[in-house]
Amino acid sequence: MTDATHVWMKPPFGLGEPKEVEAKPELIVPLMNAGWSQCDPPASNDEEVTEDVR
């Protein structure tokens, strides 16, 4: 189950870093109107990032 108190948002056109935002409409709606969208949290340094290179 996901943490419903925060969501990760990525900036429009992939410019910049995703940021964690408190999951409140008054915070999320203005970001979405500006082009931000929800995304998966970034991989932490503890997680191994793998890439399929077939």
Z-matrix of the N, CA and C atoms (Angstrom, degrees):
N
C 1 1.442
C 2 1.532 1 108.21
N 3 1.316 2 116.31 1 145.07
C 4 1.455 3 120.70 2 -178.25
C 5 1.518 4 111.35 3 -88.73
N 6 1.301 5 115.46 4 159.26
C 7 1.458 6 121.65 5 177.13
C 8 1.524 7 108.07 6 -76.48
N 9 1.319 8 117.42 7 111.56
C 10 1.456 9 121.75 8 -174.43
C 11 1.527 10 112.63 9 -81.89
N 12 1.326 11 118.42 10 -1.23
C 13 1.457 12 119.04 11 -178.29
C 14 1.522 13 112.07 12 -89.90
N 15 1.330 14 118.35 13 -17.83
C 16 1.458 15 122.61 14 179.45
C 17 1.525 16 109.67 15 -139.27
N 18 1.320 17 115.57 16 151.53
C 19 1.461 18 121.47 17 174.06
C 20 1.518 19 107.86 18 -132.90
N 21 1.319 20 116.31 19 157.91
C 22 1.459 21 121.81 20 176.14
C 23 1.513 22 108.26 21 -99.83
N 24 1.317 23 115.60 22 133.81
C 25 1.458 24 122.12 23 -178.89
C 26 1.526 25 109.03 24 -122.25
N 27 1.350 26 115.67 25 137.19
C 28 1.468 27 119.39 26 176.67
C 29 1.520 28 108.55 27 -107.56
N 30 1.326 29 116.12 28 144.57
C 31 1.461 30 120.19 29 -176.70
C 32 1.530 31 111.66 30 -71.45
N 33 1.322 32 117.05 31 163.15
C 34 1.462 33 120.09 32 179.68
C 35 1.525 34 111.81 33 -62.66
N 36 1.311 35 115.28 34 144.30
C 37 1.463 36 124.02 35 177.61
C 38 1.522 37 113.04 36 60.19
N 39 1.336 38 118.47 37 17.88
C 40 1.460 39 121.59 38 178.26
C 41 1.512 40 113.79 39 67.46
N 42 1.320 41 117.75 40 17.22
C 43 1.467 42 120.99 41 -179.63
C 44 1.519 43 109.30 42 -89.74
N 45 1.321 44 116.98 43 111.33
C 46 1.453 45 120.83 44 179.76
C 47 1.512 46 111.83 45 106.27
N 48 1.297 47 114.42 46 -179.18
C 49 1.460 48 121.98 47 -176.55
C 50 1.528 49 111.38 48 -96.12
N 51 1.345 50 116.71 49 146.07
C 52 1.464 51 118.92 50 173.29
C 53 1.527 52 109.52 51 -63.62
N 54 1.323 53 115.79 52 155.41
C 55 1.458 54 118.28 53 176.61
C 56 1.523 55 109.52 54 -136.97
N 57 1.309 56 114.13 55 151.60
C 58 1.460 57 121.42 56 179.17
C 59 1.525 58 108.07 57 -87.17
N 60 1.327 59 115.22 58 130.60
C 61 1.459 60 121.21 59 -176.36
C 62 1.518 61 108.69 60 -127.71
N 63 1.314 62 115.76 61 141.38
C 64 1.454 63 120.05 62 175.19
C 65 1.528 64 108.60 63 -62.74
N 66 1.322 65 116.90 64 134.90
C 67 1.470 66 122.23 65 -174.04
C 68 1.528 67 111.23 66 -79.24
N 69 1.321 68 114.91 67 70.70
C 70 1.462 69 121.67 68 176.96
C 71 1.517 70 107.69 69 -125.51
N 72 1.319 71 117.51 70 135.34
C 73 1.468 72 119.80 71 -178.68
C 74 1.526 73 113.56 72 -54.10
N 75 1.316 74 117.23 73 -37.85
C 76 1.464 75 119.21 74 -178.28
C 77 1.527 76 112.94 75 -66.71
N 78 1.334 77 117.76 76 -17.04
C 79 1.460 78 121.68 77 176.35
C 80 1.528 79 112.09 78 -98.90
N 81 1.320 80 116.69 79 -37.88
C 82 1.470 81 121.06 80 -174.74
C 83 1.524 82 112.45 81 -79.32
N 84 1.320 83 118.07 82 -41.75
C 85 1.471 84 121.40 83 -175.57
C 86 1.529 85 112.36 84 -58.88
N 87 1.335 86 120.07 85 -46.80
C 88 1.473 87 118.39 86 178.08
C 89 1.537 88 112.64 87 -61.29
N 90 1.334 89 117.21 88 -36.54
C 91 1.471 90 119.55 89 177.35
C 92 1.527 91 110.69 90 -65.33
N 93 1.340 92 116.69 91 -44.10
C 94 1.460 93 120.11 92 -179.92
C 95 1.530 94 110.92 93 -64.28
N 96 1.323 95 117.42 94 -37.58
C 97 1.466 96 120.72 95 176.56
C 98 1.526 97 111.63 96 -64.41
N 99 1.324 98 116.74 97 -28.08
C 100 1.463 99 121.91 98 178.85
C 101 1.528 100 112.05 99 -86.95
N 102 1.347 101 117.96 100 -0.08
C 103 1.456 102 120.49 101 175.86
C 104 1.518 103 115.59 102 106.96
N 105 1.316 104 118.43 103 -1.13
C 106 1.452 105 121.22 104 178.09
C 107 1.526 106 109.14 105 -73.54
N 108 1.333 107 117.21 106 153.93
C 109 1.459 108 120.64 107 176.73
C 110 1.525 109 109.37 108 -141.75
N 111 1.324 110 115.25 109 157.05
C 112 1.459 111 120.30 110 -178.46
C 113 1.516 112 109.50 111 -71.73
N 114 1.330 113 116.46 112 145.43
C 115 1.459 114 121.69 113 179.70
C 116 1.524 115 109.48 114 -144.84
N 117 1.328 116 115.19 115 172.73
C 118 1.457 117 120.99 116 175.08
C 119 1.521 118 108.97 117 -72.23
N 120 1.328 119 117.11 118 152.05
C 121 1.469 120 118.68 119 176.74
C 122 1.522 121 110.37 120 -64.96
N 123 1.314 122 117.64 121 147.97
C 124 1.466 123 119.95 122 177.76
C 125 1.521 124 110.31 123 -65.28
N 126 1.327 125 116.25 124 152.78
C 127 1.459 126 120.95 125 177.69
C 128 1.515 127 108.79 126 -66.51
N 129 1.321 128 115.97 127 135.80
C 130 1.465 129 119.00 128 177.92
C 131 1.525 130 108.77 129 -81.47
N 132 1.311 131 115.79 130 167.56
C 133 1.464 132 120.26 131 179.52
C 134 1.525 133 111.76 132 -65.79
N 135 1.331 134 116.96 133 -19.77
C 136 1.456 135 120.51 134 -179.45
C 137 1.524 136 112.16 135 -80.27
N 138 1.329 137 116.58 136 -21.80
C 139 1.455 138 120.69 137 -177.89
C 140 1.524 139 110.00 138 -88.93
N 141 1.326 140 115.48 139 142.88
C 142 1.451 141 120.00 140 177.12
C 143 1.525 142 108.33 141 -86.64
N 144 1.312 143 115.47 142 127.01
C 145 1.460 144 119.95 143 178.15
C 146 1.516 145 107.45 144 -94.98
N 147 1.320 146 115.36 145 123.91
C 148 1.457 147 119.45 146 179.42
C 149 1.521 148 109.32 147 -114.94
N 150 1.304 149 115.66 148 152.72
C 151 1.448 150 120.99 149 -178.19
C 152 1.513 151 108.48 150 -131.67
N 153 1.309 152 117.10 151 133.01
C 154 1.445 153 121.49 152 177.61
C 155 1.528 154 108.09 153 -80.70
N 156 1.320 155 117.79 154 112.60
C 157 1.463 156 122.17 155 -174.78
C 158 1.527 157 111.55 156 -111.59
N 159 1.297 158 116.92 157 36.50
C 160 1.474 159 119.15 158 178.99
C 161 1.484 160 112.41 159 -65.93
